């Protein structure tokens, strides 16, 4: 009877681990998609902003105005990059938390 009980316990633990792994994979998939969409949106916006700045640069008549346009573009590009890096950092942190969450119960039982 002890062996049957141990086998049932083994099956239960295996099922719990599999469920946790599937939940974690699901969280990874959802977070990965969110990150990919965010990167694609940022890339598109960056390309559009760069194109607009280049068009503006082609339309200037003086060197001083060209420097002004370039400086303005560099400033906004930097600010946009910092904001995006912060947003992606938050998304990656959420990915780590969500993918670990299903295993919390498994690790708690193991202690």
Residue frames relative to the residue before (quaternion, step in Angstrom):
aa qw qx qy qz dx dy dz
X 1.0000 0.0000 0.0000 0.0000 0.00 0.00 0.00
X 0.6212 0.5579 -0.3379 0.4343 3.59 1.06 -0.75
X 0.6521 0.5192 -0.3172 0.4524 3.55 0.95 -0.84
X 0.6376 0.5159 -0.3251 0.4707 3.59 0.99 -0.82
X 0.6470 0.5140 -0.3142 0.4674 3.57 0.94 -0.86
X 0.6652 0.4961 -0.3043 0.4678 3.58 0.93 -0.88
X 0.6339 0.5193 -0.3290 0.4693 3.57 1.02 -0.75
X 0.6450 0.5075 -0.3156 0.4764 3.59 1.01 -0.81
X 0.6289 0.5180 -0.3247 0.4805 3.58 1.05 -0.77
X 0.6395 0.5276 -0.3126 0.4637 3.55 1.00 -0.87
X 0.6550 0.5017 -0.3082 0.4737 3.58 0.98 -0.85
X 0.6437 0.5239 -0.3196 0.4572 3.59 0.97 -0.85
X 0.6587 0.4952 -0.3064 0.4763 3.57 0.91 -0.89
X 0.6479 0.5209 -0.3158 0.4574 3.58 0.95 -0.84
X 0.6579 0.5013 -0.3013 0.4744 3.57 0.98 -0.85
X 0.6472 0.5153 -0.3182 0.4630 3.59 0.96 -0.85
X 0.6589 0.5030 -0.3055 0.4685 3.56 0.98 -0.85
X 0.6465 0.5077 -0.3186 0.4720 3.58 0.98 -0.80
X 0.6419 0.5182 -0.3220 0.4645 3.59 0.96 -0.84
X 0.6540 0.5082 -0.3085 0.4678 3.57 0.96 -0.88
X 0.6522 0.5127 -0.3157 0.4606 3.58 0.97 -0.83
X 0.6613 0.5006 -0.3096 0.4649 3.60 0.96 -0.82
X 0.6408 0.5068 -0.3219 0.4785 3.59 1.00 -0.79
X 0.6466 0.5153 -0.3142 0.4665 3.55 0.99 -0.82
X 0.6455 0.5135 -0.3161 0.4687 3.58 0.97 -0.84
X 0.6278 0.5332 -0.3269 0.4633 3.57 1.03 -0.80
X 0.6557 0.4999 -0.3049 0.4767 3.58 0.96 -0.87
X 0.6343 0.5256 -0.3238 0.4653 3.58 1.01 -0.81
X 0.6566 0.5216 -0.3043 0.4520 3.55 0.96 -0.90
X 0.6780 0.4864 -0.2918 0.4676 3.59 0.85 -0.97
X 0.6820 0.4778 -0.2902 0.4716 3.57 0.88 -0.92
X 0.6277 0.5420 -0.3282 0.4522 3.56 1.03 -0.77
X 0.6451 0.5082 -0.3127 0.4773 3.55 1.02 -0.80
X 0.6458 0.5175 -0.3219 0.4599 3.59 0.95 -0.85
X 0.6536 0.5045 -0.3070 0.4733 3.57 0.99 -0.82
X 0.6551 0.5129 -0.3145 0.4570 3.59 0.92 -0.85
X 0.6454 0.5067 -0.3175 0.4752 3.59 0.98 -0.82
X 0.6514 0.5198 -0.3127 0.4558 3.57 0.94 -0.88
X 0.6678 0.4901 -0.3010 0.4724 3.59 0.92 -0.87
X 0.6451 0.5146 -0.3214 0.4645 3.59 0.97 -0.80
X 0.6559 0.5046 -0.3098 0.4682 3.59 0.94 -0.86
X 0.6587 0.5025 -0.3075 0.4680 3.57 0.96 -0.87
X 0.6442 0.5235 -0.3235 0.4542 3.60 0.95 -0.84
X 0.6492 0.5131 -0.3112 0.4674 3.55 0.96 -0.88
X 0.6703 0.4953 -0.2967 0.4662 3.59 0.91 -0.94
X 0.6440 0.5233 -0.3169 0.4594 3.58 0.97 -0.83
X 0.6463 0.5113 -0.3159 0.4702 3.58 0.96 -0.85
X 0.6664 0.5026 -0.2980 0.4632 3.58 0.92 -0.93
X 0.6616 0.4991 -0.3056 0.4689 3.59 0.95 -0.85
X 0.6544 0.5109 -0.3088 0.4642 3.58 1.01 -0.80
X 0.6425 0.5176 -0.3120 0.4711 3.55 1.03 -0.80
X 0.6513 0.5098 -0.3087 0.4696 3.57 0.97 -0.87
X 0.6562 0.5024 -0.3131 0.4679 3.59 0.97 -0.80
X 0.6439 0.5185 -0.3193 0.4632 3.58 1.01 -0.78
X 0.6401 0.5129 -0.3197 0.4743 3.59 0.99 -0.82
X 0.6413 0.5165 -0.3098 0.4754 3.54 1.03 -0.85
X 0.6516 0.5259 -0.3043 0.4540 3.56 1.01 -0.86
X 0.6492 0.5157 -0.3187 0.4594 3.59 1.02 -0.73
X 0.6960 0.4966 -0.2686 0.4436 3.57 1.17 -0.56
X 0.5428 0.6349 -0.4123 0.3638 3.60 1.19 -0.14
X 0.3702 -0.7500 0.5174 0.1809 3.53 -1.20 0.66
X 0.7842 0.2626 -0.1531 0.5410 3.59 1.18 -0.42
X 0.6305 -0.5441 0.4083 0.3739 3.51 -1.29 0.47
X 0.6314 0.5452 -0.3287 0.4426 3.60 1.00 -0.82
X 0.6581 0.4943 -0.3032 0.4803 3.57 0.98 -0.85
X 0.6201 0.5381 -0.3397 0.4589 3.60 1.04 -0.71
X 0.6414 0.5074 -0.3138 0.4824 3.59 1.00 -0.82
X 0.6409 0.5309 -0.3151 0.4562 3.57 1.00 -0.85
X 0.6588 0.4993 -0.3028 0.4744 3.59 0.93 -0.91
X 0.6706 0.4985 -0.2965 0.4624 3.57 0.90 -0.92
X 0.6529 0.5115 -0.3121 0.4633 3.59 0.96 -0.84
X 0.6408 0.5206 -0.3143 0.4686 3.57 0.98 -0.86
X 0.6640 0.4988 -0.3027 0.4676 3.57 0.92 -0.89
X 0.6550 0.5158 -0.3154 0.4532 3.60 0.90 -0.90
X 0.6499 0.5167 -0.3146 0.4600 3.59 0.97 -0.83
X 0.7043 0.4480 -0.2795 0.4746 3.61 0.79 -0.94
X 0.6238 0.5340 -0.3423 0.4568 3.60 1.04 -0.70
X 0.6513 0.5111 -0.3101 0.4673 3.58 0.99 -0.83
X 0.6650 0.4992 -0.3002 0.4674 3.58 0.90 -0.94
X 0.6435 0.5168 -0.3105 0.4715 3.56 1.01 -0.81
X 0.6496 0.5198 -0.3115 0.4591 3.57 0.98 -0.84
X 0.6589 0.5042 -0.3137 0.4617 3.59 0.89 -0.89
X 0.6495 0.5088 -0.3146 0.4694 3.59 0.96 -0.86
X 0.6747 0.4918 -0.2927 0.4661 3.58 0.93 -0.88
X 0.6387 0.5188 -0.3304 0.4624 3.59 0.98 -0.79
X 0.6326 0.5177 -0.3250 0.4756 3.58 1.04 -0.74
X 0.6617 0.5072 -0.3005 0.4632 3.56 0.93 -0.92
X 0.6680 0.4849 -0.3020 0.4768 3.60 0.95 -0.84
X 0.6039 0.5523 -0.3491 0.4565 3.58 1.07 -0.69
X 0.6528 0.5012 -0.3025 0.4807 3.57 1.00 -0.85
X 0.6508 0.5133 -0.3184 0.4601 3.59 0.98 -0.82
X 0.6624 0.4886 -0.3086 0.4767 3.60 0.98 -0.78
X 0.6242 0.5200 -0.3414 0.4728 3.60 1.06 -0.69
X 0.6426 0.5082 -0.3141 0.4798 3.58 1.01 -0.80
X 0.6102 0.5498 -0.3421 0.4564 3.58 1.04 -0.76
X 0.6698 0.4943 -0.3015 0.4650 3.58 0.89 -0.91
X 0.6667 0.5042 -0.3057 0.4560 3.58 0.91 -0.90
X 0.7037 0.4775 -0.2712 0.4508 3.56 0.84 -0.99
X 0.6792 0.4750 -0.3056 0.4687 3.60 1.01 -0.69
X 0.6593 0.4918 -0.3093 0.4773 3.60 1.17 -0.47
X 0.5437 0.6821 -0.3775 0.3107 3.56 1.10 -0.76
X 0.6754 0.4917 -0.3328 0.4374 3.69 0.79 -0.80
X 0.6896 0.4889 -0.2830 0.4532 3.59 1.12 -0.56
X 0.4554 0.7030 -0.4498 0.3099 3.61 1.21 -0.24
X 0.6760 0.4858 -0.2954 0.4688 3.59 0.89 -0.94
X 0.6375 0.5243 -0.3326 0.4561 3.59 0.98 -0.80
X 0.6855 0.4736 -0.2889 0.4714 3.60 0.91 -0.90
X 0.6187 0.5433 -0.3463 0.4495 3.59 1.08 -0.69
X 0.6569 0.5019 -0.3109 0.4690 3.61 1.02 -0.77
X 0.6522 0.5470 -0.3167 0.4184 3.58 1.06 -0.71
X 0.5949 0.5975 -0.3657 0.3942 3.61 1.16 -0.48
